[in-house]
C-alpha cells in the first residue's frame, strides 16, 4: 500500500519520517511516525512498536519519549502509530477525551456505529506493519517487539498476550492493566463492544490468567506520583496477582518509581530501560 512522506527529520544519527497512508481497516487516512536508525542504511534492522495513550497521535512518543536515543545505539527502527481513526464524523466521537477520537483502545469495535472503522486491533497487528514492511525493506518483519503507555500499555500487553510468538517482547509504562475494572476501560468497552462477554478478551489481567505461551518477561514502570494510579485507573497489582496465580508471577516486573507521574517526563527517564529490554529479545539468537 502506498504511503506519503510529509517530513524527514534528522534524529540521533538516523531519520524520523512523518508518514500517511489510506487505511482500509479504519476507512480513513492514518498518520504515523517511523524512526530509521543509521544501521538501516547497511543491513536489516528489527522493529519496536510504541503504542501511545489517550489523546495522543503518532507524534507524541516520537517527539517526547526519547526512545530514539537507545534505538539508534542498538540499531532498532521504532514505529509510532496513531491512537484511533480520524475525521469520520461519527456522532459523539469527539465529545470526550477518553472515548472516540484519540481513544481507540487498540480493539476492534463490534458495536454500531463504531464497528465499521474503529478497528485499531486489526490496524496495529496487521495492516500497518504490512504496509511498513512492504515499503521499508530494510526492516526485518521477523523481529518485532511492542511497548506502550497508559491506554497504549493496555494495547501492548493485550496484543502480546493475544498473539503468542508474534512479538519478541513487551513492556509498558503505567498500563491500564485491568480495563474491565476501571472507569476508562468500562466506558470504552461499553461504547465499542456489543456485549460484556467480550470484555475479557481485551483485558490484560484476564488474558494473563490463560497464558500458555511459555515464561513471561514483562517490564512495567508505574510512578508513585501518578494520579491515575491513585484513582484506580491502572490497577497493575491486579495484573501481577493474575500472573502469579497462573505461575507467571516471576515474569512480571513492576517497578514503582518514586515521585514520577503519568507524563512523558517519566517515559523519557526510563526510555533506555524499555528499549534495552526489547533489544535483548530482538537480537537474541
Buried (B, 14 or more C-beta within 10 A) or exposed (E): EEBEEEEEEEBBEBBBBBBBBBBEBBBBBBBBBBBBBEBBEEEBBBBBBBBBBBBBBBBBBBBBBBBBBBBBBBBBBBBBBBBBBBEBEBEEBBEBEBBBBBBBBBBBBBBEEBBBBBBBBBBBBEBBBEBBBEBBEBBBBEBBBBBBBBBBBBBBBBBBBBEEEEBBBBBBBBBBBBBBBBEBBBBBBEBBBEEEEBBBBBBBBBBBBEBEEEEBBBBBBBBEBBEBBEEEBBBBBBBBBBBBEBEBBEBBBBEEBEEBBBBBEBBBBBBBEBBBBBBEBBEEE
